[in-house]
Amino acid sequence: MFARRIRVEYEENGRRLPCPLKWLDSFSMRNFTNASVFDNTLPVADGVMEIGTRVPVEELKAAMEDWFRKKSYLAKAAGLVLLEES
């Protein structure tokens, strides 16, 4: 089910840092989007998630940014970077 591994980082003040596992858990545990496709996400460590083959990365990024801002984890000027690992 979790065939892909992605890096999840945020950019703030010119620095790129791994998203804390707490943030990733918060997103994965709460299906606030009502999009079942995001059920196929599994936080592994700071900055690392495993996702299913049907999870659209750009939609995942947008949903995560929205959730992180609602939780005040991510500043308005900060952005997320999702990179698929080989």
Legacy VTK file of the C-alpha trace (Angstrom):
# vtk DataFile Version 3.0
C-alpha trace
ASCII
DATASET POLYDATA
POINTS 86 float
0.000 0.000 0.000
2.779 2.481 0.905
4.896 2.028 -2.198
6.377 5.532 -2.339
8.592 7.391 0.099
8.618 11.184 0.169
10.616 13.849 1.986
8.468 16.561 3.546
10.354 19.751 4.308
9.404 23.337 4.977
11.217 26.464 3.870
11.425 29.350 6.288
13.845 32.287 6.375
15.897 30.803 3.542
16.380 27.466 5.306
14.881 24.091 4.452
14.076 21.876 7.445
12.371 18.484 7.809
8.775 18.679 9.021
8.602 17.326 12.553
6.973 13.933 12.981
4.391 15.629 15.234
3.162 17.684 12.267
3.036 14.680 9.950
1.182 12.611 12.551
-1.306 15.420 13.076
-2.083 15.503 9.355
-2.280 11.738 8.921
-4.373 11.099 12.027
-6.997 13.670 11.143
-8.840 13.171 7.877
-10.027 16.779 7.742
-10.125 16.816 3.951
-12.775 14.100 3.612
-10.549 12.772 0.823
-10.004 9.071 1.411
-6.929 9.141 -0.852
-5.003 10.780 2.009
-5.735 7.766 4.213
-2.823 6.142 2.373
-0.186 8.207 4.168
2.106 6.941 6.901
4.530 9.209 8.797
7.836 7.394 9.357
10.203 9.976 10.877
10.901 13.701 10.876
10.539 14.765 7.261
9.671 11.305 5.907
6.343 9.787 4.858
5.353 6.703 2.956
2.379 7.109 0.653
0.254 4.952 -1.613
0.565 4.916 -5.386
-2.721 6.784 -5.857
-1.859 9.725 -3.596
-1.467 12.858 -5.780
1.629 14.641 -4.462
0.577 18.177 -5.426
-2.848 17.759 -3.787
-1.161 16.244 -0.737
1.179 19.234 -0.523
-1.694 21.727 -0.736
-3.750 19.857 1.886
-0.767 19.594 4.231
0.092 23.301 3.874
-3.514 24.197 4.641
-3.626 21.938 7.721
-0.232 23.090 9.023
-1.287 26.732 8.736
-4.582 26.047 10.531
-2.614 24.416 13.354
-0.143 27.373 13.364
2.764 25.015 12.633
3.614 26.766 9.378
4.015 30.521 9.049
2.289 32.340 6.189
5.633 33.122 4.558
6.830 29.515 4.811
6.188 26.839 2.212
6.338 23.068 1.946
8.542 21.029 -0.346
7.641 17.408 -1.082
10.269 15.321 -2.846
9.736 11.740 -3.934
12.690 9.503 -3.074
13.889 6.831 -5.464
LINES 1 87
86 0 1 2 3 4 5 6 7 8 9 10 11 12 13 14 15 16 17 18 19 20 21 22 23 24 25 26 27 28 29 30 31 32 33 34 35 36 37 38 39 40 41 42 43 44 45 46 47 48 49 50 51 52 53 54 55 56 57 58 59 60 61 62 63 64 65 66 67 68 69 70 71 72 73 74 75 76 77 78 79 80 81 82 83 84 85
